[in-house]
Amino acid sequence: MIILTSIGIFGAMNTILASFKNKSLRTPCHIFIASNAFCDMLSQIGLYIPVFLTLSGINYMELQICWFMEVIPYCGVNAAVILTLSIGLDRLYSVLMPMNPVVCGITTLVVPSLSQYNFYATIVISLVILLVYGATWVVAKTKNQ
């Protein structure tokens, strides 16, 4: 596992370095790919942690310690999934509409006639997220008392 993880990190670092060194690889899609490689690298670094813990004889630990050790790799995994989807959608659009070049970005996928609905959906989802985290905070506070 360590060897494959190291190969993955090496490949991701090469992708990032190629994007910085080669001017032709600085298009929006290539920046997405380099960002995806960075997020993959973050997630792969997290694969060293269980190996280190196993070799050091630490089988169990507090959840808070585990969280601090794995939060960055976990965020890397989630960001890589989102970026992979974005890259795939960008490539699909480029293949389906080859005569319509676009600058690939977050708002590229929103049809102008649906932009107000997208805006409202984003507001609603953001409010739901705030409510969920607020409820989590209230429950956690009441359980600790």
KOLVOTI-958785 format. One line per field, with one value per atom (N, C-alpha, C): x negated, y negated, z negated; residue in three letters; atom name. Coordinates in steps of 0.05 Angstrom, whole numbers, padded with zeros to 5 digits, always signed. Atoms other than C-alpha are relative to their C-alpha. Example, Ala and Ser with C-alpha at 12.3 -4.5 7.8 and 13.67 -1.06 7.14 Angstrom:
c1 = [-00018,-00246,-00018,+00016,-00273,+00015] .
c2 = [+00024,+00090,-00024,+00024,+00021,-00022] .
c3 = [+00000,-00156,+00000,+00001,-00143,-00014] .
r = [ALA,ALA,ALA,SER,SER,SER] .
a = [N,CA,C,N,CA,C] .
This chain:
c1 = [-00016,+00000,-00017,+00018,-00057,-00012,+00013,-00089,+00020,-00020,-00024,+00007,-00006,-00009,-00022,+00023,-00079,+00000,-00002,-00071,+00022,-00022,-00005,-00007,+00009,-00034,-00021,+00020,-00093,+00013,-00014,-00046,+00016,-00015,-00003,-00019,+00019,-00064,-00010,+00009,-00088,+00021,-00021,-00020,+00001,-00001,-00021,-00024,+00024,-00093,+00001,-00003,-00078,+00018,-00019,-00020,-00013,+00014,-00064,-00022,+00023,-00124,+00008,-00007,-00089,+00023,-00020,-00052,+00025,-00024,-00006,+00018,-00016,+00020,+00013,-00012,+00049,+00028,-00028,+00118,+00018,-00018,+00178,+00003,-00003,+00187,-00025,+00025,+00113,-00003,+00000,+00119,+00018,-00018,+00178,-00015,+00014,+00135,-00022,+00021,+00077,+00012,-00014,+00125,+00010,-00008,+00153,-00024,+00025,+00082,-00008,+00007,+00069,+00019,-00019,+00133,-00005,+00007,+00115,-00024,+00024,+00047,+00007,-00008,+00079,+00014,-00014,+00124,-00020,+00019,+00066,-00019,+00017,+00024,+00014,-00015,+00079,-00002,+00003,+00065,-00026,+00023,-00002,+00006,-00007,+00032,+00006,-00005,+00061,-00025,+00024,-00005,-00018,+00016,-00043,+00011,-00012,+00007,-00003,+00003,+00004,-00029,+00028,-00072,-00009,+00008,-00076,+00015,-00015,-00027,+00024,-00024,+00028,+00024,-00023,+00092,+00025,-00024,+00143,-00009,+00005,+00145,+00026,-00023,+00192,+00010,-00011,+00239,-00010,+00009,+00216,-00028,+00028,+00143,+00002,-00003,+00164,+00011,-00012,+00206,-00022,+00021,+00147,-00020,+00019,+00103,+00011,-00013,+00153,+00017,-00018,+00191,-00010,+00011,+00145,+00002,-00004,+00143,+00029,-00028,+00218,+00011,-00007,+00228,-00011,+00012,+00181,+00016,-00017,+00223,+00025,-00025,+00287,-00004,+00006,+00256,-00007,+00008,+00225,+00024,-00024,+00293,+00015,-00014,+00325,-00015,+00016,+00267,+00001,-00002,+00269,+00026,-00026,+00343,-00001,+00001,+00330,-00017,+00016,+00275,+00015,-00016,+00319,+00022,-00021,+00376,-00011,+00013,+00329,-00008,+00008,+00301,+00024,-00024,+00371,+00011,-00010,+00394,-00018,+00018,+00332,+00004,-00004,+00346,+00028,-00027,+00421,+00003,-00002,+00412,-00027,+00027,+00345,-00003,+00002,+00362,+00005,-00005,+00379,-00021,+00020,+00315,+00009,-00008,+00325,-00024,+00019,+00283,+00013,-00012,+00296,-00001,-00001,+00319,+00026,-00023,+00371,+00026,-00026,+00425,+00004,-00003,+00413,+00023,-00020,+00462,+00028,-00026,+00519,+00011,-00013,+00566,+00011,-00009,+00582,+00029,-00029,+00657,+00005,-00004,+00648,-00017,+00019,+00598,+00014,-00013,+00649,+00008,-00007,+00673,-00025,+00025,+00601,-00008,+00006,+00591,+00017,-00018,+00653,-00006,+00006,+00634,-00026,+00024,+00565,+00006,-00008,+00596,+00014,-00014,+00643,-00018,+00019,+00588,-00018,+00017,+00543,+00015,-00016,+00600,+00004,-00003,+00612,-00026,+00025,+00538,-00004,+00001,+00540,+00018,-00019,+00601,-00010,+00011,+00569,-00023,+00022,+00505,+00009,-00011,+00544,+00013,-00013,+00586,-00021,+00022,+00522,-00012,+00012,+00493,+00018,-00019,+00556,+00001,-00001,+00560,-00026,+00025,+00486,-00002,+00001,+00492,+00018,-00019,+00553,-00008,+00010,+00522,-00023,+00024,+00459,+00008,-00008,+00499,+00013] .
c2 = [+00024,+00000,-00025,+00023,-00048,-00006,+00003,-00036,-00013,+00011,-00049,-00029,+00027,-00110,-00019,+00017,-00138,-00005,+00003,-00126,-00020,+00019,-00163,-00029,+00027,-00222,-00011,+00008,-00224,-00009,+00008,-00225,-00026,+00024,-00279,-00024,+00022,-00322,-00007,+00005,-00313,-00015,+00014,-00335,-00029,+00028,-00397,-00016,+00013,-00414,-00005,+00004,-00404,-00023,+00022,-00452,-00027,+00025,-00505,-00007,+00005,-00497,-00005,+00001,-00489,-00020,+00021,-00552,+00010,-00010,-00512,+00016,-00015,-00474,-00018,+00019,-00536,-00008,+00006,-00533,+00007,-00006,-00530,+00030,-00029,-00455,+00012,-00011,-00441,-00009,+00008,-00482,+00017,-00019,-00438,+00026,-00026,-00377,-00002,+00003,-00404,-00002,+00002,-00422,+00028,-00027,-00352,+00017,-00015,-00323,-00008,+00009,-00366,+00013,-00012,-00341,+00030,-00029,-00269,+00004,-00002,-00280,-00003,+00003,-00305,+00025,-00024,-00244,+00024,-00022,-00197,-00002,+00004,-00227,+00013,-00012,-00203,+00030,-00029,-00131,+00008,-00007,-00135,+00002,+00001,-00148,+00028,-00026,-00078,+00018,-00016,-00046,-00008,+00010,-00090,+00010,-00009,-00074,+00030,-00029,+00000,+00008,-00006,+00001,-00010,+00010,-00040,+00014,-00015,+00007,-00015,+00015,-00045,+00011,-00012,-00007,-00017,+00016,-00055,-00028,+00027,-00130,-00015,+00018,-00186,-00009,+00009,-00207,-00028,+00027,-00280,+00001,-00003,-00259,+00011,-00012,-00216,-00021,+00020,-00274,-00020,+00019,-00322,+00012,-00013,-00271,+00005,-00008,-00254,-00022,+00020,-00319,-00011,+00010,-00345,+00021,-00021,-00278,+00004,-00003,-00273,-00023,+00022,-00342,+00003,-00006,-00323,+00019,-00020,-00263,-00012,+00012,-00303,-00020,+00019,-00359,+00013,-00015,-00309,+00011,-00011,-00277,-00022,+00023,-00345,-00010,+00009,-00366,+00020,-00021,-00299,-00002,+00003,-00309,-00026,+00025,-00381,+00003,-00005,-00359,+00017,-00017,-00304,-00015,+00016,-00352,-00020,+00019,-00402,+00015,-00015,-00348,+00009,-00009,-00321,-00024,+00024,-00392,-00006,+00005,-00401,+00019,-00020,-00337,-00004,+00004,-00351,-00026,+00027,-00424,-00010,+00008,-00429,-00028,+00027,-00494,-00022,+00019,-00529,+00000,-00001,-00541,-00016,+00013,-00559,-00002,+00001,-00580,+00016,-00018,-00523,-00013,+00011,-00551,+00009,-00009,-00540,-00008,+00010,-00582,+00008,-00008,-00552,+00019,-00020,-00496,-00011,+00011,-00543,-00014,+00012,-00559,-00027,+00027,-00634,-00001,+00001,-00621,+00013,-00014,-00578,-00013,+00011,-00623,-00010,+00009,-00654,+00024,-00023,-00584,+00012,-00009,-00563,-00017,+00018,-00624,+00006,-00006,-00609,+00028,-00027,-00535,-00002,+00003,-00556,-00013,+00013,-00602,+00020,-00019,-00547,+00021,-00020,-00495,-00012,+00013,-00544,-00003,+00003,-00558,+00027,-00027,-00483,+00009,-00006,-00474,-00014,+00015,-00529,+00012,-00012,-00497,+00027,-00026,-00428,-00004,+00004,-00454,-00014,+00012,-00498,+00021,-00021,-00438,+00019,-00017,-00396,-00013,+00015,-00450,+00000,+00000,-00454,+00027,-00028,-00378,+00006,-00005,-00374,-00015,+00015,-00429,+00011,-00010,-00399,+00027,-00027,-00329,-00003,+00003,-00356,-00011,+00011,-00388,+00019] .
c3 = [+00000,+00000,+00000,+00001,-00016,+00027,-00026,+00052,+00019,-00018,+00090,-00007,+00009,+00048,+00008,-00007,+00060,+00030,-00029,+00135,+00007,-00005,+00134,-00007,+00008,+00096,+00020,-00019,+00144,+00027,-00024,+00204,-00003,+00004,+00174,-00001,+00001,+00159,+00028,-00027,+00231,+00017,-00014,+00258,-00008,+00009,+00215,+00010,-00010,+00234,+00030,-00029,+00308,+00006,-00004,+00302,-00005,+00006,+00271,+00020,-00017,+00317,+00029,-00028,+00384,+00004,-00004,+00407,+00015,-00015,+00454,-00018,+00019,+00393,-00021,+00019,+00359,+00008,-00008,+00390,-00024,+00023,+00343,-00005,+00005,+00354,-00011,+00011,+00341,-00029,+00028,+00277,-00017,+00014,+00257,-00004,+00002,+00271,-00021,+00020,+00230,-00028,+00026,+00173,-00009,+00006,+00177,-00009,+00008,+00173,-00028,+00027,+00111,-00020,+00018,+00078,-00003,+00001,+00096,-00018,+00016,+00065,-00030,+00028,+00000,-00010,+00009,-00003,-00002,+00001,+00012,-00024,+00024,-00044,-00025,+00022,-00091,-00001,+00000,-00071,-00016,+00016,-00107,-00030,+00028,-00174,-00012,+00012,-00185,+00000,-00001,-00164,-00024,+00023,-00214,-00027,+00025,-00269,-00005,+00003,-00256,-00007,+00006,-00255,-00028,+00026,-00319,-00023,+00020,-00355,-00012,+00010,-00365,+00015,-00012,-00352,-00003,+00006,-00383,-00009,+00009,-00396,-00003,+00003,-00414,+00027,-00025,-00359,+00008,-00006,-00364,+00012,-00010,-00352,+00029,-00026,-00293,+00020,-00017,-00265,+00009,-00008,-00267,+00019,-00018,-00232,+00028,-00026,-00177,+00013,-00012,-00165,+00027,-00026,-00110,+00022,-00021,-00072,+00007,-00005,-00080,+00018,-00017,-00051,+00028,-00026,+00005,+00017,-00014,+00023,+00010,-00009,+00025,+00022,-00021,+00066,+00026,-00024,+00114,+00015,-00013,+00127,+00014,-00012,+00141,+00025,-00022,+00186,+00023,-00021,+00224,+00015,-00013,+00237,+00018,-00015,+00260,+00026,-00023,+00307,+00020,-00018,+00335,+00014,-00012,+00347,+00021,-00019,+00380,+00025,-00023,+00426,+00016,-00014,+00442,+00017,-00014,+00460,+00024,-00023,+00504,+00023,-00021,+00541,+00013,-00012,+00550,+00015,-00012,+00569,+00008,-00007,+00604,+00012,-00012,+00639,-00020,+00020,+00574,-00022,+00021,+00536,-00025,+00025,+00463,-00018,+00022,+00405,-00022,+00020,+00357,-00028,+00027,+00290,-00013,+00016,+00237,+00013,-00011,+00271,+00029,-00027,+00340,+00004,-00002,+00326,-00004,+00006,+00308,+00025,-00023,+00366,-00008,+00009,+00365,-00008,+00007,+00364,-00027,+00026,+00301,-00022,+00020,+00265,-00025,+00024,+00218,-00017,+00015,+00198,-00014,+00012,+00187,-00024,+00022,+00144,-00025,+00022,+00102,-00013,+00011,+00095,-00017,+00016,+00071,-00027,+00025,+00019,-00018,+00016,-00005,-00011,+00009,-00009,-00022,+00020,-00047,-00026,+00025,-00097,-00013,+00012,-00106,-00013,+00012,-00119,-00027,+00025,-00172,-00021,+00019,-00204,-00011,+00009,-00206,-00019,+00018,-00237,-00026,+00025,-00286,-00017,+00016,-00307,-00012,+00010,-00314,-00024,+00022,-00359,-00024,+00023,-00402,-00013,+00011,-00410,-00015,+00014,-00427,-00026,+00024,-00478,-00022,+00020,-00512,-00010,+00008,-00514,-00020,+00017,-00548,-00028,+00026,-00605,-00018] .
r = [MET,MET,MET,ILE,ILE,ILE,ILE,ILE,ILE,LEU,LEU,LEU,THR,THR,THR,SER,SER,SER,ILE,ILE,ILE,GLY,GLY,GLY,ILE,ILE,ILE,PHE,PHE,PHE,GLY,GLY,GLY,ALA,ALA,ALA,MET,MET,MET,ASN,ASN,ASN,THR,THR,THR,ILE,ILE,ILE,LEU,LEU,LEU,ALA,ALA,ALA,SER,SER,SER,PHE,PHE,PHE,LYS,LYS,LYS,ASN,ASN,ASN,LYS,LYS,LYS,SER,SER,SER,LEU,LEU,LEU,ARG,ARG,ARG,THR,THR,THR,PRO,PRO,PRO,CYS,CYS,CYS,HIS,HIS,HIS,ILE,ILE,ILE,PHE,PHE,PHE,ILE,ILE,ILE,ALA,ALA,ALA,SER,SER,SER,ASN,ASN,ASN,ALA,ALA,ALA,PHE,PHE,PHE,CYS,CYS,CYS,ASP,ASP,ASP,MET,MET,MET,LEU,LEU,LEU,SER,SER,SER,GLN,GLN,GLN,ILE,ILE,ILE,GLY,GLY,GLY,LEU,LEU,LEU,TYR,TYR,TYR,ILE,ILE,ILE,PRO,PRO,PRO,VAL,VAL,VAL,PHE,PHE,PHE,LEU,LEU,LEU,THR,THR,THR,LEU,LEU,LEU,SER,SER,SER,GLY,GLY,GLY,ILE,ILE,ILE,ASN,ASN,ASN,TYR,TYR,TYR,MET,MET,MET,GLU,GLU,GLU,LEU,LEU,LEU,GLN,GLN,GLN,ILE,ILE,ILE,CYS,CYS,CYS,TRP,TRP,TRP,PHE,PHE,PHE,MET,MET,MET,GLU,GLU,GLU,VAL,VAL,VAL,ILE,ILE,ILE,PRO,PRO,PRO,TYR,TYR,TYR,CYS,CYS,CYS,GLY,GLY,GLY,VAL,VAL,VAL,ASN,ASN,ASN,ALA,ALA,ALA,ALA,ALA,ALA,VAL,VAL,VAL,ILE,ILE,ILE,LEU,LEU,LEU,THR,THR,THR,LEU,LEU,LEU,SER,SER,SER,ILE,ILE,ILE,GLY,GLY,GLY,LEU,LEU,LEU,ASP,ASP,ASP,ARG,ARG,ARG,LEU,LEU,LEU,TYR,TYR,TYR,SER,SER,SER,VAL,VAL,VAL,LEU,LEU,LEU,MET,MET,MET,PRO,PRO,PRO,MET,MET,MET,ASN,ASN,ASN,PRO,PRO,PRO,VAL,VAL,VAL,VAL,VAL,VAL,CYS,CYS,CYS,GLY,GLY,GLY,ILE,ILE,ILE,THR,THR,THR,THR,THR,THR,LEU,LEU,LEU,VAL,VAL,VAL,VAL,VAL,VAL,PRO,PRO,PRO,SER,SER,SER,LEU,LEU,LEU,SER,SER,SER,GLN,GLN,GLN,TYR,TYR,TYR,ASN,ASN,ASN,PHE,PHE,PHE,TYR,TYR,TYR,ALA,ALA,ALA,THR,THR,THR,ILE,ILE,ILE,VAL,VAL,VAL,ILE,ILE,ILE,SER,SER,SER,LEU,LEU,LEU,VAL,VAL,VAL,ILE,ILE,ILE,LEU,LEU,LEU,LEU,LEU,LEU,VAL,VAL,VAL,TYR,TYR,TYR,GLY,GLY,GLY,ALA,ALA,ALA,THR,THR,THR,TRP,TRP,TRP,VAL,VAL,VAL,VAL,VAL,VAL,ALA,ALA,ALA,LYS,LYS,LYS,THR,THR,THR,LYS,LYS,LYS,ASN,ASN,ASN,GLN,GLN,GLN] .
a = [N,CA,C,N,CA,C,N,CA,C,N,CA,C,N,CA,C,N,CA,C,N,CA,C,N,CA,C,N,CA,C,N,CA,C,N,CA,C,N,CA,C,N,CA,C,N,CA,C,N,CA,C,N,CA,C,N,CA,C,N,CA,C,N,CA,C,N,CA,C,N,CA,C,N,CA,C,N,CA,C,N,CA,C,N,CA,C,N,CA,C,N,CA,C,N,CA,C,N,CA,C,N,CA,C,N,CA,C,N,CA,C,N,CA,C,N,CA,C,N,CA,C,N,CA,C,N,CA,C,N,CA,C,N,CA,C,N,CA,C,N,CA,C,N,CA,C,N,CA,C,N,CA,C,N,CA,C,N,CA,C,N,CA,C,N,CA,C,N,CA,C,N,CA,C,N,CA,C,N,CA,C,N,CA,C,N,CA,C,N,CA,C,N,CA,C,N,CA,C,N,CA,C,N,CA,C,N,CA,C,N,CA,C,N,CA,C,N,CA,C,N,CA,C,N,CA,C,N,CA,C,N,CA,C,N,CA,C,N,CA,C,N,CA,C,N,CA,C,N,CA,C,N,CA,C,N,CA,C,N,CA,C,N,CA,C,N,CA,C,N,CA,C,N,CA,C,N,CA,C,N,CA,C,N,CA,C,N,CA,C,N,CA,C,N,CA,C,N,CA,C,N,CA,C,N,CA,C,N,CA,C,N,CA,C,N,CA,C,N,CA,C,N,CA,C,N,CA,C,N,CA,C,N,CA,C,N,CA,C,N,CA,C,N,CA,C,N,CA,C,N,CA,C,N,CA,C,N,CA,C,N,CA,C,N,CA,C,N,CA,C,N,CA,C,N,CA,C,N,CA,C,N,CA,C,N,CA,C,N,CA,C,N,CA,C,N,CA,C,N,CA,C,N,CA,C,N,CA,C,N,CA,C,N,CA,C,N,CA,C,N,CA,C,N,CA,C,N,CA,C,N,CA,C,N,CA,C,N,CA,C,N,CA,C,N,CA,C,N,CA,C,N,CA,C,N,CA,C,N,CA,C,N,CA,C,N,CA,C,N,CA,C,N,CA,C,N,CA,C,N,CA,C,N,CA,C,N,CA,C,N,CA,C,N,CA,C,N,CA,C,N,CA,C,N,CA,C] .
